[in-house]
Amino acid sequence: MATRNSRIFSDLDLNFTPHPVTGDLVRRFDENAIKQSLKNLIMTRHYERPFHSEIGSPIRELLFDPVSPMTGLMVRRAIIDIISNFEPRVQLLDVDVIPSPENNTLYVSITFKIVNTEAPLNLEFILERSR
């Protein structure tokens, strides 16, 4: 197990799932909170957050372009930029975007470390157009 300082990262579960016993909203901690934050940052459009118009990425707009290797490179660059600029809790190690033109999707794999830890973590998800 990796050692780090006593900071605990926490966030609300964005599914707003109530706790089965207390009925309170469930919280996410450490790596799950950071993974949720990364995905939330990636899917945020510019001007979507009040008073923070600088936070956002063009990824949703890029999903309406034809899926090609060039689209994959632009999405990869956008992911690197948004994480590097707005998520100070992680050290980005690698971003891999694999375009799948036949399915019209992009497979994303992000490898990162939480600051002050040694163990690399991986976040994988699929980007696809929504209507």
C-alpha positions as CSV (number, residue, x, y, z in Angstrom):
1,M,0.0,0.0,0.0
2,A,1.3,3.4,-0.9
3,T,2.0,5.9,1.9
4,R,1.1,9.5,1.7
5,N,0.2,12.4,4.0
6,S,-3.0,12.3,6.0
7,R,-5.1,14.2,3.4
8,I,-8.3,12.5,2.4
9,F,-10.0,13.6,-0.8
10,S,-13.8,13.3,-0.7
11,D,-16.6,14.3,-2.9
12,L,-20.3,13.6,-3.3
13,D,-21.4,10.7,-5.5
14,L,-22.9,12.4,-8.5
15,N,-25.5,9.7,-8.9
16,F,-27.0,11.1,-5.7
17,T,-27.5,7.6,-4.2
18,P,-28.9,7.7,-0.7
19,H,-27.1,5.7,2.0
20,P,-29.2,2.6,2.7
21,V,-29.3,3.2,6.5
22,T,-29.0,6.9,7.1
23,G,-30.6,8.2,3.9
24,D,-27.8,10.8,3.5
25,L,-26.0,11.2,0.2
26,V,-23.1,8.8,-0.2
27,R,-19.6,10.3,-0.4
28,R,-16.7,9.0,-2.5
29,F,-13.2,9.1,-1.1
30,D,-9.6,9.3,-2.4
31,E,-9.2,7.5,-5.7
32,N,-12.9,7.2,-6.5
33,A,-13.4,10.9,-5.8
34,I,-10.5,11.9,-8.0
35,K,-11.6,9.6,-10.8
36,Q,-15.1,11.1,-10.7
37,S,-13.6,14.6,-10.7
38,L,-11.4,13.8,-13.7
39,K,-14.3,12.5,-15.7
40,N,-16.4,15.4,-14.7
41,L,-13.7,17.9,-15.8
42,I,-13.3,16.1,-19.1
43,M,-17.0,16.2,-19.9
44,T,-17.5,19.9,-18.8
45,R,-18.0,22.4,-21.6
46,H,-16.7,25.9,-21.6
47,Y,-19.0,28.4,-19.8
48,E,-20.9,25.5,-18.2
49,R,-19.7,26.4,-14.7
50,P,-20.9,29.7,-13.4
51,F,-18.1,32.2,-12.6
52,H,-15.5,29.8,-14.0
53,S,-15.8,30.0,-17.7
54,E,-12.2,29.0,-18.1
55,I,-12.9,25.5,-16.9
56,G,-14.0,23.3,-19.7
57,S,-12.9,21.3,-22.7
58,P,-13.9,21.0,-26.4
59,I,-14.4,17.2,-26.1
60,R,-18.2,17.2,-26.5
61,E,-17.9,19.2,-29.7
62,L,-15.2,17.0,-31.0
63,L,-17.5,13.9,-30.6
64,F,-19.6,15.3,-33.5
65,D,-16.6,15.2,-35.8
66,P,-16.1,12.0,-37.8
67,V,-14.1,9.5,-35.7
68,S,-10.6,9.3,-37.1
69,P,-7.0,9.2,-35.8
70,M,-6.9,13.0,-36.0
71,T,-10.0,13.3,-33.8
72,G,-8.3,10.9,-31.3
73,L,-5.2,13.1,-31.2
74,M,-7.3,16.3,-30.6
75,V,-9.3,14.6,-27.8
76,R,-6.0,13.3,-26.3
77,R,-4.5,16.8,-26.3
78,A,-7.7,18.3,-24.8
79,I,-7.7,15.7,-22.0
80,I,-4.0,16.4,-21.2
81,D,-4.7,20.2,-21.2
82,I,-7.7,20.1,-18.9
83,I,-6.2,17.7,-16.4
84,S,-2.8,19.6,-16.3
85,N,-4.5,22.9,-15.8
86,F,-7.4,22.2,-13.4
87,E,-6.6,19.0,-11.4
88,P,-3.7,19.7,-9.1
89,R,-4.3,16.5,-7.1
90,V,-2.9,14.2,-9.8
91,Q,0.3,13.7,-11.7
92,L,-0.6,12.7,-15.3
93,L,1.5,9.7,-16.6
94,D,-0.2,8.8,-19.8
95,V,-3.3,9.4,-21.9
96,D,-4.3,6.9,-24.6
97,V,-7.2,7.5,-26.9
98,I,-8.1,4.8,-29.4
99,P,-10.6,5.7,-32.1
100,S,-13.1,3.2,-33.3
101,P,-14.6,4.5,-36.5
102,E,-16.9,1.5,-37.0
103,N,-18.5,2.0,-33.6
104,N,-18.2,5.8,-33.8
105,T,-16.6,5.8,-30.3
106,L,-13.3,6.7,-28.7
107,Y,-11.8,4.5,-26.0
108,V,-10.0,6.6,-23.4
109,S,-7.4,5.3,-20.9
110,I,-5.8,7.7,-18.4
111,T,-2.9,6.7,-16.2
112,F,-2.1,9.0,-13.3
113,K,-0.8,9.1,-9.7
114,I,-2.4,10.9,-6.8
115,V,0.1,13.4,-5.5
116,N,2.3,12.0,-2.7
117,T,1.6,8.4,-3.7
118,E,3.6,5.9,-5.7
119,A,0.9,3.6,-7.1
120,P,-0.3,4.5,-10.6
121,L,-4.1,4.4,-11.1
122,N,-6.0,3.9,-14.3
123,L,-9.3,5.5,-15.5
124,E,-11.0,4.0,-18.6
125,F,-14.2,5.0,-20.3
126,I,-15.8,5.3,-23.7
127,L,-16.6,8.6,-25.3
128,E,-19.5,8.5,-27.7
129,R,-22.0,11.0,-29.2
130,S,-25.3,11.5,-27.5
131,R,-28.3,13.1,-29.1
